[in-house]
């Protein structure tokens, strides 16, 4: 659980082992199966049709009385991304 001024939330952490030697932006732009994507402004986002997005939504639904948000964190050896 995470506590911020906006309330209490949950955290989903993914270690991108298959992309460990890449940066998050390299992984997002080099593979269609990766959970993150880049938009036209080169901002990184969790794909809305990826299983991890649905997992975060389920966590928010189950914890709806407690959680106000879900931070999705992806880590490689070179980079860390939070959405």
C-alpha positions in Angstrom: 0.0 0.0 0.0 1.1 3.5 -0.6 -0.1 6.7 1.2 0.0 10.0 -0.6 -1.9 13.3 0.0 -4.5 12.0 -2.5 -5.2 8.9 -0.4 -4.2 5.3 -0.1 -3.4 3.2 -3.1 -2.0 -0.1 -4.2 1.2 -0.8 -6.1 1.8 -3.4 -8.9 5.5 -4.0 -9.6 6.8 -5.8 -12.6 10.4 -6.6 -13.2 10.9 -6.7 -17.0 13.4 -9.5 -17.0 13.1 -10.1 -20.8 14.1 -6.4 -21.3 16.5 -6.1 -18.4 19.4 -4.7 -20.5 17.1 -2.0 -22.2 15.6 1.2 -21.0 11.9 1.4 -20.5 11.5 3.5 -23.7 13.5 1.0 -25.7 11.5 -1.9 -24.5 8.2 -0.1 -25.1 9.1 0.9 -28.7 10.8 -2.4 -29.7 8.3 -5.0 -28.8 4.5 -5.3 -29.3 4.0 -7.7 -26.5 5.6 -5.4 -23.8 3.0 -4.0 -21.4 4.0 -0.3 -22.0 3.8 1.8 -25.1 4.8 5.3 -26.2 2.3 7.9 -27.5 2.8 10.6 -30.1 4.5 12.8 -27.5 6.9 10.0 -26.5 5.1 9.6 -23.1 5.1 6.0 -21.8 1.8 4.5 -20.8 0.5 1.1 -19.8 -1.4 -0.5 -22.7 -5.1 -0.4 -21.9 -5.7 -3.8 -23.5 -2.8 -5.5 -21.7 -3.4 -8.0 -18.9 -1.5 -5.8 -16.4 -4.0 -3.0 -16.9 -6.9 -5.3 -16.2 -5.0 -6.6 -13.1 -4.7 -3.1 -11.8 -8.3 -2.4 -12.5 -9.3 -5.6 -10.6 -7.2 -4.6 -7.6 -8.9 -1.2 -7.5 -12.3 -2.8 -7.8 -11.6 -5.3 -5.0 -10.1 -2.7 -2.7 -12.6 0.0 -3.8 -13.4 0.9 -0.1 -9.7 1.4 0.6 -7.7 2.3 -2.6 -8.0 5.5 -4.5 -5.3 4.7 -7.1 -2.9 2.0 -8.3 0.7 2.8 -9.2 2.0 0.5 -11.9 5.8 0.2 -11.7 8.0 -1.4 -14.3 11.7 -1.9 -13.6 14.7 -2.8 -15.8 18.3 -2.7 -14.9 18.6 0.7 -16.5 15.3 2.4 -15.8 12.2 2.6 -13.6 8.8 3.7 -14.8 5.7 4.5 -12.7 2.2 5.2 -14.0 
